Each structure stands twice: as structure tokens, then as C-alpha cells.
Amino acid sequence: MYDAAILWDWLAFAVRWLHVITAIAWIGSSFYFIALDLSLNRDIDGPADGEEWQVHGGGFYHIQKYLVAPAAMPEHLTWFKWESYWTWLSGFALLAVVYWAGAELYLIDPNKADLAIWQGILISAGSLAIGWIIYDFLCKSPLGDQPTTLMLLLFVLLVAMSWGYNQVFTGRAALLHLGAFTATIMTANVFFIIMPNQRIVVADLKAGRTPDAKYGKIAKLRSTHNNYLTLPVIFLMLSNHYPLAFGTEYAWIIAALVFLMGVTIRHYFNSMHARKGRPSWTWAVTVLLFILIARLSTQPGHDTYEEAEARALTPYEARFASADGFEDARDIVIGHCSMCHAREPVWNNMQWAPKGVFLETESDIARHARQIYLQAGVSHGMPPPNAVDMAAEDRAKLIAWYRSGS
């Protein structure tokens, strides 16, 4: 039987799959062209700014770069833009499917801010637009001629947003939104700055005019920012799988340190591709930052068992807590799941509950009713078969309880 919860979960999977595929395409082309640009041999005669010979897949490639454009525009010109656009569009769709439609579970943390669902969604969407406006203003100000200062201010903006998100959203949503915030800046750079500037240059060449070099300079600045932001965005995309990253009161500091790690790693590869040596100190700094992140991840950032028990149920939780079969479902979950999904797990060598999901109190169980239904009811994803054996009749009771409440 396919009910709304199952269909919605498959929709989320399809959108996530599209997001991952397009992100691979965008990040792959970005990494390739950054490495290519830095590794070009510029000690050549002729109008080209540089060239490179490469071998791949049994073939040889001769690549030339023109700082503005060749003397005559080629008949066919490939524009690299759709990878970026579809990565953002699919990511935005995933944000809506998972965090907006599931706001009561994934987005809003009543222990941090007493928000209505519409308020949480408004903050979620509005922050993405406001972040781009602030960043774009800084780039178009006189600071655009001071790239180092501009990068430092961009880092300050990202840290401020990391802290702000952590004040109103769940830890998982806070890190995911910081990734979406950063990705919005990156895609907006492509859509609003890089592509329009390239179109101006192409139009001038076709009309026989000499393009203004400022357009290439502006696009280069935004492309450099995108280069250094890529690795942190990947981390933030994956962070929802790791409660050690988001399930701590210092999650916003962890996110800030991840941006610094992105800078050190990219600096190493950028230097290597540009044939400026291999600055091994960057890896030492990266390891130290990672150790600091691991240390910060051990600090709790959730309510205690007593606080969770004392907290009033939200309307969503109350609906499932009063549904037929809740008492049986509660006993099944506590007996089969709470040893791992606890604020202090008793399973060997487990620091935090998997994915930050707690299943100890009645409010915990009611809050995660949909996940319990999908993971331990209609599927056998949980509990792990080598850990706890859940009988078929128990799974049937979980299914009946969820459907009664939904």
C-alpha cells in the first residue's frame, strides 16, 4: 500500500538524487577549469593567454585559453551554466520537500525559538535572498578592489549566519541552511554576474567592438570565491548524516572552522596546479582544525531527558501521542530502539544517537512518528538485524499506530 508518507519519501529521494548528480557535474567542471586555468603554460607566442596538452581516455587534447576571446568567434560555443542552475534548483526543491514540508520535525526547534511553521519557512527562504544582497553589495563596493579584505568580510558574514541559524533552527537544519546560503551566493554569482558579463563580451566581439577587460576581472573575482566555497558546501550538504557535526551547542563554530579548512585545502591544490610548489603546511593546519572540530563535537547541544519529558507536546506530537496504539508503539520503540537513540546511548562506542534522533520519551516518539513508520514499520531499515530482532507483529503495530495518527 502506497500512502502519502511513502510517496513523499520517494519524492525526496528522487529530488536528492537529482541534486547529487547535478552537484557532481557542477563541482567537477569547476574543479577542472580552476586546475586547468592555473596549470596553463603561458610561455608561448601568439594571441592565446596560455595552452595545455592533456591526455585522457586514450586521446590527446590541446587546449588554448584566450584572455578575452579569439580574433573570430567560433560557430559553436559551450556555456557552462546549467550544472550550477540545476544544482541550486534541485537543492531548493529538496529544502522545500524535507525542511518546509517537514518543518515540525526537521526545521523548528521549540527549545530555541517559539516559531510558527510559516515563520520558520519565511526565515528559511528570506535568509537566502538577504545573504546574496549583502554579499553582492560588498563585492560591488570599493572592497571589490581589495580581494583579501573582501574574503575576510565574506568569512565574517558566513560565521554570523552560522550563529544566527543555530539560534532559531534545529542543529541539522542550521548547518544545511548555511550550505544553502553559501550555494545561493555561488549560483547567483554565475547567474547574475559571470554569465551576463560573458554575454556582453561575446556580443561586443560579434559586433566588432573591443570588449572591456573589466568584465573578465569581475567574473574572475566571483569565480575565485566560488572556488574556495565549494568544499565547505559539500561538507554542509553531508552534515545531516553526522550528528557529531550538528548535535552540539558549538555546531556554528564547527561550521566556521569547516570554511577555514576549505581555504587551506584549496590553497594547497591551487598552488600545486599553478606550479608554485606544494605548501604542506596547509595540511598540518587542516588536521589541527579537524581535531578541534572533533573536540567541539563532544559538547552536548540538546535538551536533557528530564527537559524533554517536561516539555509540552506540540500539536504534531499530540496527534500521534493520542492516536490508537500509541502505548504499544511506545513500548516497542523503547524496547528496540532507545539503547542507541538516547541522549546518552548505552550501545558500545556510540557518542551520539544516529542522525541525532532521540526515542526515549513520549514526545520523542510522537515527534519521530513518520521516521519510525518508514524505518521500522513498512521497511526493515531499523533496528539493525544484528543488534535487535523486531518481530513482524511489532512492525505491524507501528504501522497501525502511524496510520491511525496520520
C-alpha positions in Angstrom: 0.0 0.0 0.0 1.4 3.4 -1.0 0.3 6.1 1.3 1.4 9.8 1.4 4.4 9.2 3.7 5.9 6.6 1.4 5.3 8.5 -1.8 6.7 11.7 -0.2 9.8 9.9 0.9 10.4 8.6 -2.6 9.8 12.1 -3.9 12.5 13.3 -1.5 14.8 10.6 -2.7 14.3 11.5 -6.4 15.0 15.2 -5.8 18.0 14.3 -3.7 19.4 12.1 -6.4 18.9 14.9 -9.0 20.7 17.3 -6.6 23.7 15.0 -6.1 24.0 14.3 -9.9 23.9 18.0 -10.8 26.2 18.9 -7.9 28.8 16.4 -9.1 28.6 17.9 -12.6 28.9 21.5 -11.3 31.7 20.8 -8.8 33.5 18.6 -11.3 33.6 21.2 -14.1 34.5 23.9 -11.5 37.5 21.9 -10.2 38.6 21.0 -13.7 38.6 24.6 -15.0 40.2 26.0 -11.9 43.0 23.4 -12.2 43.3 24.0 -16.0 43.5 27.7 -15.7 46.2 27.6 -13.0 48.3 25.0 -14.9 48.3 26.7 -18.3 51.7 27.2 -20.0 51.9 30.9 -20.6 55.4 30.9 -22.1 54.1 30.8 -25.6 54.0 33.1 -28.6 50.7 34.2 -30.1 47.4 35.7 -29.1 46.5 33.0 -26.7 46.9 33.6 -22.9 48.1 30.1 -22.3 47.8 26.5 -23.5 47.9 23.0 -22.1 48.4 19.5 -23.6 46.4 16.7 -21.7 45.8 13.0 -22.2 42.7 11.3 -21.1 40.7 8.2 -22.2 43.2 7.3 -24.9 43.1 10.7 -26.6 45.2 13.8 -26.6 43.7 17.3 -26.0 45.3 20.6 -27.0 43.6 23.4 -25.0 44.1 27.1 -25.5 42.8 30.0 -23.4 42.1 33.5 -24.6 42.0 36.2 -22.0 39.1 37.9 -23.8 38.3 35.9 -26.9 39.9 34.7 -30.1 40.0 37.0 -33.1 36.9 35.4 -34.6 34.1 33.8 -32.6 33.7 30.1 -33.2 30.4 28.8 -34.6 29.9 26.6 -31.6 30.5 27.8 -28.0 29.7 25.7 -24.9 28.4 27.7 -21.9 28.9 26.1 -18.5 25.9 27.3 -16.5 23.1 24.6 -16.4 25.1 22.5 -13.9 25.1 25.4 -11.5 21.4 26.3 -12.1 20.1 22.8 -11.7 22.2 22.2 -8.6 20.6 25.2 -6.9 17.1 24.5 -8.2 17.1 20.8 -7.1 18.7 21.9 -3.8 15.9 24.4 -3.2 13.3 21.8 -4.1 14.9 19.4 -1.6 14.9 22.1 1.0 11.1 22.6 0.5 10.3 18.9 0.4 12.3 17.9 3.5 12.6 21.0 5.7 9.5 23.0 4.8 7.0 20.2 4.4 8.6 18.6 7.5 9.1 21.8 9.4 7.7 20.4 12.7 10.3 17.7 12.7 13.3 18.9 10.9 13.3 22.7 10.8 11.8 24.2 14.0 13.4 23.6 17.4 10.9 24.8 20.1 13.7 24.8 22.7 15.5 27.5 20.7 12.7 29.7 19.2 8.9 29.5 19.5 8.1 29.8 15.8 5.1 29.0 13.8 5.7 26.9 10.7 5.1 29.8 8.4 7.6 31.9 10.4 10.3 29.2 10.1 9.8 28.9 6.4 9.9 32.7 5.9 13.2 32.9 7.8 14.5 30.0 5.8 13.6 31.5 2.4 14.3 35.1 3.2 17.8 34.5 4.6 18.9 33.1 1.3 17.9 36.2 -0.6 19.2 38.6 2.1 22.6 36.9 2.1 23.1 37.4 -1.6 22.1 41.0 -1.4 24.7 41.7 1.4 27.4 39.8 -0.4 26.7 41.4 -3.8 26.8 44.9 -2.2 30.2 44.1 -0.6 31.6 42.9 -4.0 30.4 46.0 -5.8 31.7 48.4 -3.2 35.3 49.7 -3.3 36.2 46.5 -1.4 35.9 44.7 -4.8 39.4 46.0 -5.4 40.7 44.5 -2.2 40.1 40.8 -2.6 41.8 39.7 0.6 39.8 42.1 2.7 36.6 41.1 0.9 37.3 37.4 1.5 37.7 38.1 5.3 34.4 40.0 5.3 32.7 37.1 3.5 34.0 34.8 6.2 32.6 37.1 8.9 29.3 37.1 7.1 29.2 33.3 7.0 30.1 33.0 10.7 27.4 35.4 11.6 24.8 33.4 9.5 26.1 30.2 11.1 25.4 31.6 14.6 22.1 33.1 13.6 20.8 29.9 12.0 21.8 28.0 15.1 19.7 30.3 17.3 16.4 29.5 15.6 16.6 26.1 13.8 17.5 22.6 14.7 21.2 21.8 14.6 20.6 19.7 11.5 18.7 22.5 9.7 21.1 25.2 10.8 24.1 23.5 9.0 22.0 22.6 6.0 20.8 26.2 5.7 24.3 27.5 5.9 25.2 25.3 3.0 22.1 26.5 1.1 23.0 30.1 1.9 26.5 29.6 0.5 25.3 27.7 -2.5 22.9 30.5 -3.3 25.8 33.0 -3.3 27.7 30.7 -5.7 24.9 30.1 -8.1 23.8 33.8 -8.0 27.4 34.7 -9.0 27.0 32.5 -12.1 23.5 33.8 -12.9 23.8 37.5 -12.1 27.4 38.3 -12.7 29.6 35.7 -14.6 27.1 34.8 -17.3 25.9 38.3 -18.1 29.5 39.6 -18.3 30.4 36.8 -20.7 27.4 37.6 -22.8 28.5 41.3 -23.0 31.9 40.2 -24.2 30.5 37.8 -26.8 28.1 40.5 -28.1 30.9 43.0 -28.4 33.0 40.6 -30.4 30.2 39.7 -32.7 29.6 43.4 -33.3 33.3 44.1 -34.0 33.8 46.1 -30.8 36.7 45.6 -28.4 35.4 44.1 -25.1 36.1 45.9 -21.9 38.6 43.8 -19.8 36.7 44.9 -16.6 34.0 42.3 -17.2 36.6 39.4 -17.1 38.1 40.9 -14.0 34.7 41.0 -12.2 33.8 37.5 -13.3 37.3 36.2 -12.1 36.7 37.6 -8.6 33.3 35.8 -8.2 34.8 32.6 -9.7 37.6 32.7 -7.1 35.0 33.0 -4.3 33.1 30.0 -5.7 36.4 28.1 -5.8 37.1 28.5 -2.1 33.4 27.9 -1.1 32.9 24.6 -2.8 34.5 22.2 -0.3 32.6 23.7 2.7 29.3 23.4 0.8 30.0 19.7 0.2 30.6 19.2 4.0 27.4 21.1 4.9 25.4 19.1 2.3 26.5 15.9 4.0 26.4 17.1 7.6 22.8 16.0 8.2 24.1 12.4 8.3 26.5 13.2 11.2 25.0 14.3 14.5 28.6 14.8 15.8 28.7 17.8 13.5 25.2 19.3 14.2 24.2 17.8 17.5 26.3 20.1 19.7 26.0 23.7 21.0 29.1 24.5 19.1 27.8 23.5 15.7 28.0 27.0 14.4 31.7 27.2 15.4 32.3 23.8 13.7 30.8 25.2 10.5 33.0 28.3 10.7 36.1 26.1 11.1 35.0 24.0 8.1 35.2 27.1 5.9 38.8 27.7 7.1 39.5 24.0 6.2 38.1 24.7 2.8 40.5 27.6 2.3 43.6 25.6 3.4 42.8 22.6 1.2 42.0 24.7 -1.8 45.2 26.8 -1.3 47.3 23.6 -1.5 45.7 22.4 -4.7 45.6 25.8 -6.3 49.3 26.2 -5.5 50.1 22.8 -6.9 48.2 23.3 -10.1 49.8 26.7 -10.6 53.2 25.1 -10.2 54.0 27.2 -7.2 55.0 24.3 -5.0 53.1 22.1 -2.6 52.6 24.1 0.7 52.5 21.1 3.1 51.8 23.4 6.0 48.2 23.7 4.7 47.6 20.0 5.6 49.1 20.5 9.1 46.6 23.4 9.6 43.8 21.3 8.2 44.5 18.4 10.6 44.6 20.8 13.6 41.3 22.3 12.6 39.8 18.9 12.2 41.0 17.8 15.6 39.5 21.0 17.1 36.2 20.2 15.3 36.2 16.7 16.7 36.8 18.1 20.2 33.9 20.6 19.9 31.6 17.8 18.6 31.6 16.1 22.0 29.8 19.0 23.7 26.1 18.4 24.1 23.7 20.7 22.3 20.3 19.1 23.0 17.8 19.1 25.8 18.2 16.6 28.7 15.9 13.6 29.2 14.2 15.4 32.1 13.7 18.6 30.0 12.2 16.5 27.1 9.8 14.8 29.5 8.7 18.1 31.0 8.2 19.9 27.7 4.6 20.4 26.5 3.7 18.4 23.4 3.4 20.3 20.1 0.2 19.8 18.1 2.0 17.5 15.8 3.3 15.4 18.7 0.0 15.4 20.5 -1.8 14.0 17.4 0.4 10.9 17.4 0.6 10.6 21.2 -3.2 10.3 21.3 -3.5 8.0 18.3 -4.8 4.5 18.8 -2.0 2.0 19.5 0.4 4.6 20.9 1.1 2.8 24.1 2.1 -0.4 22.2 4.2 1.6 19.8 5.9 3.4 22.7 6.8 0.1 24.4 8.1 -1.4 21.1 10.3 1.6 20.3 11.7 1.9 23.8 12.4 -1.8 23.9 14.0 -2.0 20.5 15.4 1.5 19.7 16.2 3.6 22.8 19.5 1.9 23.6 21.0 3.7 20.6 18.6 6.6 20.1 19.2 8.1 23.6 20.7 11.3 24.8 23.4 9.1 26.3 23.5 6.0 24.2 24.3 2.7 26.0 25.4 0.9 22.8 29.2 0.3 22.7 31.3 3.2 21.4 28.4 5.3 20.4 28.8 9.0 21.3 25.5 10.4 19.9 22.2 8.9 18.7 22.2 8.1 15.0 21.3 11.2 12.9 20.5 13.0 16.2 17.2 11.1 16.6 16.1 10.6 20.2 13.5 7.9 21.1 13.3 8.0 24.8 10.2 10.0 25.9 6.7 10.0 24.6 7.3 13.4 22.9 10.4 12.0 21.2 8.5 9.0 19.8 5.5 11.1 18.7 7.8 13.7 17.1 9.5 11.0 15.0 6.4 9.0 14.2 6.9 9.3 10.4 10.5 8.1 10.6 9.6 5.2 12.8 6.9 4.2 10.4 9.2 4.3 7.4 12.3 2.9 9.0 10.9 0.2 11.3 7.4 -0.3 10.0 7.0 -0.5 6.3 10.7 -1.3 5.8 13.2 -3.2 7.9 15.8 -0.5 7.9 15.8 -0.3 11.7 16.7 -1.6 14.1 19.9 -3.3 12.7 19.2 -7.0 12.4 22.4 -8.0 14.1 21.6 -5.7 17.1 17.9 -6.3 17.9 15.3 -8.6 16.3 12.0 -7.0 15.8 9.0 -9.3 15.3 6.7 -8.9 12.3 3.7 -8.3 14.6 5.6 -5.4 16.3 6.2 -3.8 13.0 2.5 -4.2 12.1 1.6 -2.4 15.3 3.9 0.5 14.4 2.3 0.8 11.0 -1.2 0.7 12.5 -0.3 3.4 15.1 1.1 5.8 12.5 -1.8 5.4 10.1 -4.2 6.0 12.9 -2.5 9.2 13.7 -2.0 10.4 10.2 
